[in-house]
Amino acid sequence: MDELDHLLSRLRDAPLDPRLGGLESRVMAEIARIRAIPSLGAMTFGIAAATALFIGIAGSAVPTRSADAKPLSPFDARLALAPSTLLSSQ
């Protein structure tokens, strides 16, 4: 524990890094710069939501080819690539 106390006292007595001078003013200037940038308004988000809703409704209204389920046979050749056979130790 004495070594840790010695290291902390050396750190306390060390001179400050010169880059720390004026750090607060630089941070506050950057915050002011970011706040000055115009942000997107509620109107923009409303238009985006309406567009997404329109695309969703239009996409569901377009007829597509129906997917028909086909019966699965235990002798089907595609079953040779089933995960249970690919993971076996053979």
QUILIN-V429773 format. One record per pair of residues at least 12 apart in sequence whose ideal C-beta (glycine too) atoms are under 6 Angstrom apart, sorted by the first residue. I is the first residue (numbers start at 1). J is the second residue. D is the distance in Angstrom with one decimal. If there is no record, write none. Layout:
# QUILIN-V429773
i=[I & I]
j=[J & J]
d=[D & D]
This chain:
# QUILIN-V429773
none
